[in-house]
Amino acid sequence: MATTKSNQASTLVYSTEAGGRVCPGCGAPMAQCRCKELDKARVRATDGIVRVSHETKGRKGKGVTVVKGVALDDAGLTALGKQLKTACGSGGTVKDGVIEIQGDHRELVIAALTRLGHTVKRAGG
């Protein structure tokens, strides 16, 4: 007995009328999609507390200082990440709303964020 897929919802993946690939978020052609721009401009919802921790998972034992919960858009988060990396004299990255700074610089980061007016908590051990 064969089953049919009529019960499942289908989404348009490609259309010759729309000019090629279609964005799954808004349904507009990929050339006219504005979903990513809207996501970049959106400020992440947080509880107002910035959490600073130290992690080594997935980094072959190398530790990084992780800053989570900063209520800034992507441009502001990138600028803050650059300030923190400069203050620590270390490298790092900003991805998915999280600032990662190479090495254990928790005390320096907490002091810098407190000077900038953020409410900071030390998370983890």
C-alpha positions as CSV (number, residue, x, y, z in Angstrom):
1,M,0.0,0.0,0.0
2,A,1.5,3.3,-1.1
3,T,1.4,6.4,1.1
4,T,0.9,9.9,-0.3
5,K,2.5,13.1,0.7
6,S,-0.7,15.2,0.4
7,N,-0.8,15.6,4.2
8,Q,2.6,17.3,4.4
9,A,2.9,21.0,3.8
10,S,5.2,21.8,0.9
11,T,7.3,24.9,0.4
12,L,8.4,26.4,-2.9
13,V,12.1,25.9,-3.5
14,Y,12.6,27.0,-7.1
15,S,10.4,28.9,-9.4
16,T,11.1,30.0,-13.0
17,E,8.5,32.8,-12.6
18,A,10.2,34.2,-9.5
19,G,13.7,34.3,-11.1
20,G,15.3,31.2,-9.6
21,R,15.8,30.3,-5.9
22,V,13.2,31.4,-3.4
23,C,13.9,32.4,0.2
24,P,12.3,30.0,2.7
25,G,11.8,32.7,5.2
26,C,9.9,35.4,3.3
27,G,9.1,33.6,0.0
28,A,10.7,36.3,-2.1
29,P,13.4,35.6,-4.8
30,M,16.8,35.4,-3.2
31,A,18.0,38.5,-5.0
32,Q,15.3,40.5,-3.3
33,C,15.3,38.8,0.1
34,R,15.8,41.1,3.1
35,C,15.6,38.4,5.9
36,K,19.3,38.5,6.7
37,E,19.4,42.3,6.9
38,L,16.5,42.4,9.3
39,D,18.1,39.7,11.4
40,K,21.4,41.7,11.6
41,A,19.6,44.9,12.7
42,R,17.5,43.1,15.3
43,V,18.7,43.5,18.9
44,R,18.8,40.3,20.8
45,A,16.4,40.0,23.8
46,T,18.3,39.5,27.0
47,D,17.6,39.8,30.7
48,G,20.0,42.7,31.0
49,I,22.9,40.7,32.6
50,V,26.1,40.1,30.7
51,R,27.6,36.7,31.5
52,V,31.3,36.1,31.3
53,S,32.7,32.6,31.4
54,H,35.7,30.4,30.4
55,E,35.2,27.4,28.0
56,T,37.5,24.8,26.5
57,K,34.9,22.5,24.9
58,G,35.6,21.7,21.2
59,R,38.9,23.7,21.1
60,K,41.4,20.9,21.8
61,G,42.0,22.1,25.4
62,K,42.6,25.8,24.4
63,G,40.6,28.1,26.6
64,V,38.5,31.1,25.5
65,T,36.7,33.8,27.5
66,V,33.0,33.8,26.4
67,V,30.8,36.9,26.7
68,K,27.0,36.2,26.4
69,G,23.9,38.3,26.9
70,V,25.0,41.7,25.5
71,A,21.9,43.5,24.2
72,L,23.4,45.0,21.1
73,D,22.8,44.6,17.3
74,D,25.5,42.9,15.2
75,A,27.4,46.1,14.4
76,G,27.5,47.1,18.1
77,L,28.5,43.6,19.2
78,T,31.4,43.6,16.6
79,A,32.6,47.0,17.9
80,L,32.4,45.8,21.5
81,G,34.3,42.6,20.6
82,K,37.0,44.7,19.0
83,Q,37.3,46.9,22.1
84,L,37.5,43.8,24.4
85,K,40.1,42.1,22.2
86,T,42.2,45.3,22.2
87,A,41.9,45.6,26.0
88,C,43.0,42.0,26.5
89,G,45.8,42.1,23.8
90,S,44.4,38.9,22.3
91,G,42.5,37.6,19.3
92,G,38.9,36.4,19.2
93,T,35.7,36.4,17.2
94,V,32.1,37.4,17.4
95,K,29.5,34.9,16.1
96,D,25.9,34.1,16.9
97,G,25.6,36.9,19.4
98,V,28.5,35.6,21.5
99,I,32.0,37.2,21.9
100,E,34.9,34.8,22.2
101,I,38.3,36.0,23.3
102,Q,41.3,33.7,23.1
103,G,42.7,32.9,26.6
104,D,41.5,33.4,30.1
105,H,40.8,37.1,30.4
106,R,37.7,37.0,32.6
107,E,38.9,39.6,35.1
108,L,39.9,42.1,32.4
109,V,36.7,41.6,30.4
110,I,34.5,42.0,33.6
111,A,36.4,45.2,34.5
112,A,36.1,46.6,30.9
113,L,32.3,45.8,30.7
114,T,31.7,47.3,34.1
115,R,33.4,50.6,33.0
116,L,31.1,50.6,29.9
117,G,28.1,50.5,32.2
118,H,27.0,46.8,31.8
119,T,25.7,44.7,34.6
120,V,28.2,41.7,34.6
121,K,28.1,38.3,36.2
122,R,30.9,35.8,36.3
123,A,29.3,32.5,35.0
124,G,30.7,29.0,35.4
125,G,33.5,27.8,37.6
